[in-house]
C-alpha cells in the first residue's frame, strides 16, 4: 500500500522549531503560506516570502485569525530570532 502522507514541506529552517504556547511548528507555518500562495500560483521560496503571504491573508481576511498570528510568531522566531516567551501575539 503506498504511503498516503504528503511529502515533507521545505521549511527553509529548522522544521522542529515550535511555538512555546501552541502546538504549531515552522513546517506548518510554511505549509500554510505555500497552500495559500498556491491559490494565486505564487511560489514561496523563503521564510520572508512565507511571512509576507501570511500577512497578506491576514490583511485581506478582516478578522482575528489566530492560526495566522501563531504562524507569524513562529516565522518571526525563525527569521529574526524573536523571543516568544517575552513577546507573543497570543498573550
C-alpha positions in Angstrom: 0.0 0.0 0.0 1.5 3.4 -1.0 2.3 6.0 1.7 -0.6 8.4 1.8 1.2 11.1 3.8 2.1 14.3 1.9 5.7 14.9 1.1 7.6 17.0 3.8 7.5 20.8 3.3 10.7 22.7 2.7 10.9 24.9 5.8 14.0 26.9 4.9 15.0 26.4 8.5 14.6 24.0 11.4 11.3 22.1 11.0 11.5 21.3 14.7 11.0 24.9 15.7 7.7 25.2 17.5 5.6 27.9 19.2 6.1 27.9 23.0 2.4 28.1 23.9 0.6 26.3 21.0 1.4 23.0 19.2 2.5 24.6 15.9 5.7 24.2 14.0 7.7 26.1 11.4 6.8 23.4 8.9 3.1 24.0 9.5 3.6 27.8 9.1 5.4 27.4 5.8 2.9 24.8 4.6 0.1 27.3 5.4 1.8 30.0 3.4 2.5 27.7 0.5 -1.1 26.5 0.4 -2.4 30.0 0.4 0.0 31.2 -2.2 -0.7 28.3 -4.5 -4.2 29.7 -5.0 -2.6 32.5 -6.9 0.2 30.4 -8.4 2.8 32.3 -6.3 5.8 30.4 -5.2 7.0 30.6 -1.6 10.8 30.3 -1.7 11.9 31.8 1.6 10.8 32.4 5.1 10.4 36.1 4.3 8.0 35.2 1.4 6.0 32.9 3.8 5.7 35.7 6.3 4.6 38.2 3.6 2.0 35.7 2.4 0.5 35.2 5.9 0.5 38.9 6.5 -1.3 39.4 3.1 -4.0 36.9 4.1 -4.5 38.4 7.5 -5.0 41.9 6.0 -7.4 40.5 3.4 -9.4 38.5 6.0 -10.6 41.3 8.1 -11.0 39.2 11.2 -8.8 37.9 14.1 -7.1 34.9 12.5 -5.4 33.1 15.4 -3.7 30.5 13.2 -2.2 33.3 11.2 -0.9 35.0 14.3 0.7 31.8 15.5 2.3 31.2 12.1 3.7 34.7 12.1 5.1 34.2 15.6 6.9 31.0 14.5 8.2 32.7 11.3 9.4 35.7 13.4 11.4 33.3 15.6 13.0 31.6 12.5 13.7 34.9 10.7 14.5 37.4 13.4 15.3 35.2 16.4 12.4 36.9 18.3 11.9 35.6 21.9 8.2 34.5 22.0 8.4 34.0 25.8 8.8 37.8 26.1 6.8 38.9 23.1 4.0 36.9 21.6 0.9 37.8 19.6 -1.3 35.4 21.7 -0.5 36.9 25.1 
